[in-house]
Amino acid sequence: MSIALSGPELRLQETARRFVDELIPWEVEAEMNRGELPPDVAKAHSERAAELGLISINMPESMGGPGYTTMEQTLIQEQTGRVTNALGWVVSTGPSWIADVATDHQVERWIRPTVDGEIHECYAITEAGAGSDVDGIEATARRDGEEYVLDGEKWHVTSANLASYVFFQAKLVDGPNAGRHVLFFVDIDAPGVECVRVPEYSHTYGHHHWEMRFSGVRVPKENLVGSEGDGMSFSHAWFRYERLMIAARCCGAAERLIEEANSFANQRQAYGSVIADYQAIQTMLADSLTELWAARLMTYETARSIDVGADVKVQHARCSMAKLYASEMANRVADRAVQVFGGRGFMRENVAERFYRELRVDRIWEGTSEIQRIIIADQLRKRGPGPLIG
Ligand SMILES: Cc1cc2nc3c(=O)[nH]c(=O)nc-3n(C[C@H](O)[C@H](O)[C@H](O)COP(=O)(O)OP(=O)(O)OC[C@H]3O[C@@H](n4cnc5c(N)ncnc54)[C@H](O)[C@@H]3O)c2cc1C
């Protein structure tokens, strides 16, 4: 079984593939320079992405975005997964979930400039004491007249160094909705917002993950996203979307790794023959390709089912299954690719080494593999397997 792609889908996939092929030659320079590229090169990549219709790819036309289907976004993201060092993140994905609730003020102030690629956002949900268990957050929001006062410390805030504003999730401390979650737009340079630390992570990305402190940050009530108590539902919508896109990027990474390892195995000589002649090597490549195909079918099928309006709980379970399987698959493929490359696979200039480190976090962020299994098992108990896998 293969998922048939339409003419426009194939053309979009090809456009994204060619663009990513332009980024790949910059990987090693980024790796050796803390994830950074020369500013003129980075700017040229952003402009090229915009020219090709590859920015804000998840934003609806009503917000000034391209209005791509989920399947089209999946195909694009799969291609961006083929490049290391997050160079593919130049294909931006704004807060698409906000389209239904953003006020005119919020659209004009933050969303339209984001869609146009002029400013960027980041998300501050996780805390030192609360990651998987989002409801355990201790950040607070207190209503004070026409304002809210925000306090809390957040961890792992991705892209904070490049962002103009942050979505800050907290719990209300008083009023009729006390204890419920709220989400706010907060300008990153607002008084009381500070970067506490810029920790080092396994990957070498120009996007940093700040530890942030919010101390008595005053925001007007117009910065509240939706209504008091809505905070968690927005985060769930984002998790669902991003889990599918992680699955897509993992498929792209695995494809690149298989291509590179296969090419190397067919020219590397050992004991008088290319190593691709040896069954131990063939097994690693064959298992990798087989698992990639399975992951891709799940990912594409999930995207298609979302586009035809699958029940939102079924979508949730399928996105979890796709992320779980594709991220675990890509990590196995990266491990095998390092092995096929031998000593070269342990060098930072080698794509397998970089992906071996970079793909590890796909089993952790946007819900760990353990959390995905809990979601899937919960839906299985409630619905049985039929509605979930057809
Ligand atoms: C590079 C990076 C970037 C990130 N970017 C962001 C960001 O931009 N914004 C943001 O808000 N967050 C971000 N995160 C946070 C990320 O979403 C969390 O790390 C993740 O959800 C896991 O939370 P935790 O690290 O607190 O682990 P914990 O929740 O403490 O989990 C620790 C371990 O316990 C397991 N576990 C927890 N509960 C259960 C259970 N019920 N059953 C079985 N096992 C369980 C987990 O699977 C894990 O193995 C980022 C993280 C990383 C590493």
PDBQT file of the ligand as one rigid body, heavy atoms in Angstrom, charges set to zero:
ROOT
HETATM    1  C1  LIG A 401      15.114  20.557  23.611  1.00  0.00    +0.000 C 
HETATM    2  C2  LIG A 401      13.792  20.748  24.303  1.00  0.00    +0.000 A 
HETATM    3  C3  LIG A 401      12.947  21.764  23.893  1.00  0.00    +0.000 A 
HETATM    4  C4  LIG A 401      11.731  21.979  24.539  1.00  0.00    +0.000 A 
HETATM    5  N1  LIG A 401      10.945  23.034  24.167  1.00  0.00    +0.000 NA
HETATM    6  C5  LIG A 401       9.879  23.374  24.941  1.00  0.00    +0.000 A 
HETATM    7  C6  LIG A 401       9.179  24.593  24.700  1.00  0.00    +0.000 A 
HETATM    8  O1  LIG A 401       9.450  25.332  23.750  1.00  0.00    +0.000 OA
HETATM    9  N2  LIG A 401       8.179  24.934  25.537  1.00  0.00    +0.000 N 
HETATM   10  C7  LIG A 401       7.807  24.132  26.591  1.00  0.00    +0.000 A 
HETATM   11  O2  LIG A 401       6.903  24.503  27.316  1.00  0.00    +0.000 OA
HETATM   12  N3  LIG A 401       8.444  22.968  26.831  1.00  0.00    +0.000 NA
HETATM   13  C8  LIG A 401       9.477  22.570  26.042  1.00  0.00    +0.000 A 
HETATM   14  N4  LIG A 401      10.159  21.405  26.294  1.00  0.00    +0.000 N 
HETATM   15  C9  LIG A 401       9.739  20.564  27.400  1.00  0.00    +0.000 C 
HETATM   16  C10 LIG A 401       9.250  19.173  27.010  1.00  0.00    +0.000 C 
HETATM   17  O3  LIG A 401       7.971  19.248  26.438  1.00  0.00    +0.000 OA
HETATM   18  C11 LIG A 401       9.314  18.300  28.253  1.00  0.00    +0.000 C 
HETATM   19  O4  LIG A 401      10.686  18.060  28.533  1.00  0.00    +0.000 OA
HETATM   20  C12 LIG A 401       8.587  16.992  28.109  1.00  0.00    +0.000 C 
HETATM   21  O5  LIG A 401       7.189  17.168  27.999  1.00  0.00    +0.000 OA
HETATM   22  C13 LIG A 401       8.863  16.048  29.282  1.00  0.00    +0.000 C 
HETATM   23  O6  LIG A 401       8.714  16.708  30.504  1.00  0.00    +0.000 OA
HETATM   24  P1  LIG A 401       9.873  16.633  31.601  1.00  0.00    +0.000 P 
HETATM   25  O7  LIG A 401      11.157  16.924  30.927  1.00  0.00    +0.000 OA
HETATM   26  O8  LIG A 401       9.498  17.473  32.752  1.00  0.00    +0.000 OA
HETATM   27  O9  LIG A 401       9.923  15.109  32.045  1.00  0.00    +0.000 OA
HETATM   28  P2  LIG A 401       9.000  14.446  33.180  1.00  0.00    +0.000 P 
HETATM   29  O10 LIG A 401       7.582  14.780  32.940  1.00  0.00    +0.000 OA
HETATM   30  O11 LIG A 401       9.570  14.735  34.513  1.00  0.00    +0.000 OA
HETATM   31  O12 LIG A 401       9.237  12.899  32.843  1.00  0.00    +0.000 OA
HETATM   32  C14 LIG A 401      10.408  12.224  33.265  1.00  0.00    +0.000 C 
HETATM   33  C15 LIG A 401      10.238  10.765  32.838  1.00  0.00    +0.000 C 
HETATM   34  O13 LIG A 401       9.088  10.203  33.488  1.00  0.00    +0.000 OA
HETATM   35  C16 LIG A 401       8.211   9.672  32.516  1.00  0.00    +0.000 C 
HETATM   36  N5  LIG A 401       6.848   9.818  32.984  1.00  0.00    +0.000 N 
HETATM   37  C17 LIG A 401       6.219  10.942  33.423  1.00  0.00    +0.000 A 
HETATM   38  N6  LIG A 401       4.942  10.660  33.745  1.00  0.00    +0.000 NA
HETATM   39  C18 LIG A 401       4.756   9.342  33.481  1.00  0.00    +0.000 A 
HETATM   40  C19 LIG A 401       3.634   8.439  33.595  1.00  0.00    +0.000 A 
HETATM   41  N7  LIG A 401       2.436   8.875  34.018  1.00  0.00    +0.000 N 
HETATM   42  N8  LIG A 401       3.824   7.147  33.239  1.00  0.00    +0.000 NA
HETATM   43  C20 LIG A 401       5.026   6.712  32.782  1.00  0.00    +0.000 A 
HETATM   44  N9  LIG A 401       6.101   7.504  32.668  1.00  0.00    +0.000 NA
HETATM   45  C21 LIG A 401       5.959   8.803  33.005  1.00  0.00    +0.000 A 
HETATM   46  C22 LIG A 401       8.489  10.450  31.247  1.00  0.00    +0.000 C 
HETATM   47  O14 LIG A 401       8.063   9.757  30.077  1.00  0.00    +0.000 OA
HETATM   48  C23 LIG A 401      10.001  10.605  31.331  1.00  0.00    +0.000 C 
HETATM   49  O15 LIG A 401      10.597   9.420  30.876  1.00  0.00    +0.000 OA
HETATM   50  C24 LIG A 401      11.355  21.123  25.618  1.00  0.00    +0.000 A 
HETATM   51  C25 LIG A 401      12.201  20.086  26.004  1.00  0.00    +0.000 A 
HETATM   52  C26 LIG A 401      13.402  19.887  25.367  1.00  0.00    +0.000 A 
HETATM   53  C27 LIG A 401      14.312  18.790  25.839  1.00  0.00    +0.000 C 
ENDROOT
TORSDOF 0
